[in-house]
Amino acid sequence: MSPQDQLRVFEEIEKESMEMLAIYHSHPHTIPFPSETDVKLAFYPEVSSIIISLKEKENPIVKAFRIGKEAIYLEELEVIS
């Protein structure tokens, strides 16, 4: 997401009194665990970080984490279809 798009979305969230619950991204070649870069860029510790591993293309794995200053916490993730 470009910085301009990110700013626009944050402004819309604030304007509409919404709450950001999660930020997601994929790891195309690694396991679904926060990388060093993910930890450095975790500016919103109150928001879940959802990581989708595409390491095994036939079996993507999805995990959610809370990335704090002191630790990384695995969160329960429930998918409702």
C-alpha positions as CSV (number, residue, x, y, z in Angstrom):
1,M,0.0,0.0,0.0
2,S,1.4,3.4,-1.0
3,P,1.9,6.0,1.8
4,Q,-0.7,8.1,0.1
5,D,-3.3,5.3,0.2
6,Q,-2.4,4.5,3.8
7,L,-2.9,8.1,4.9
8,R,-6.3,8.2,3.0
9,V,-7.4,5.0,4.7
10,F,-6.4,6.2,8.2
11,E,-8.2,9.5,7.6
12,E,-11.4,7.6,6.5
13,I,-11.1,5.3,9.6
14,E,-11.0,8.4,11.8
15,K,-13.7,10.3,10.0
16,E,-16.1,7.3,10.2
17,S,-15.2,6.5,13.8
18,M,-14.1,3.0,12.8
19,E,-11.4,0.9,14.5
20,M,-8.6,-0.9,12.7
21,L,-8.6,-4.5,13.9
22,A,-5.8,-6.0,11.9
23,I,-3.1,-5.5,9.3
24,Y,-2.3,-8.5,7.0
25,H,0.4,-9.4,4.6
26,S,2.0,-12.6,3.1
27,H,5.3,-14.3,3.4
28,P,5.7,-16.0,0.0
29,H,8.7,-18.1,1.0
30,T,8.8,-18.4,4.8
31,I,6.7,-19.5,7.7
32,P,3.9,-17.4,9.1
33,F,5.9,-15.7,11.9
34,P,6.9,-12.0,12.2
35,S,10.2,-11.3,10.6
36,E,12.7,-8.8,11.9
37,T,11.3,-6.3,9.4
38,D,7.8,-7.0,10.5
39,V,8.8,-6.3,14.1
40,K,10.6,-3.1,13.2
41,L,7.5,-1.9,11.3
42,A,4.9,-2.8,13.9
43,F,3.8,0.7,14.7
44,Y,0.4,-0.4,16.0
45,P,0.8,-2.9,18.9
46,E,-2.9,-2.8,19.7
47,V,-3.7,-4.1,16.2
48,S,-3.3,-7.8,15.2
49,S,-0.7,-8.7,12.5
50,I,-2.1,-11.4,10.3
51,I,0.6,-13.3,8.3
52,I,-0.3,-15.7,5.5
53,S,2.5,-18.1,4.6
54,L,2.6,-19.2,0.9
55,K,5.6,-21.4,1.4
56,E,3.5,-24.4,0.6
57,K,1.3,-23.1,-2.2
58,E,-1.2,-25.9,-1.9
59,N,-1.6,-25.4,1.9
60,P,-1.4,-21.7,2.9
61,I,-1.0,-21.1,6.6
62,V,-2.6,-18.1,8.4
63,K,-1.5,-16.9,11.8
64,A,-2.2,-13.8,13.9
65,F,0.1,-12.0,16.3
66,R,0.3,-9.1,18.6
67,I,3.7,-7.5,18.1
68,G,4.7,-5.6,21.3
69,K,7.9,-3.9,22.2
70,E,8.9,-6.7,24.6
71,A,7.5,-9.8,22.9
72,I,5.5,-11.3,20.1
73,Y,2.2,-12.9,21.2
74,L,0.3,-15.6,19.1
75,E,-3.4,-14.8,18.9
76,E,-6.2,-17.1,18.3
77,L,-7.7,-16.7,14.8
78,E,-11.2,-17.8,14.0
79,V,-12.3,-18.0,10.4
80,I,-16.0,-17.9,9.8
81,S,-17.3,-18.7,6.3
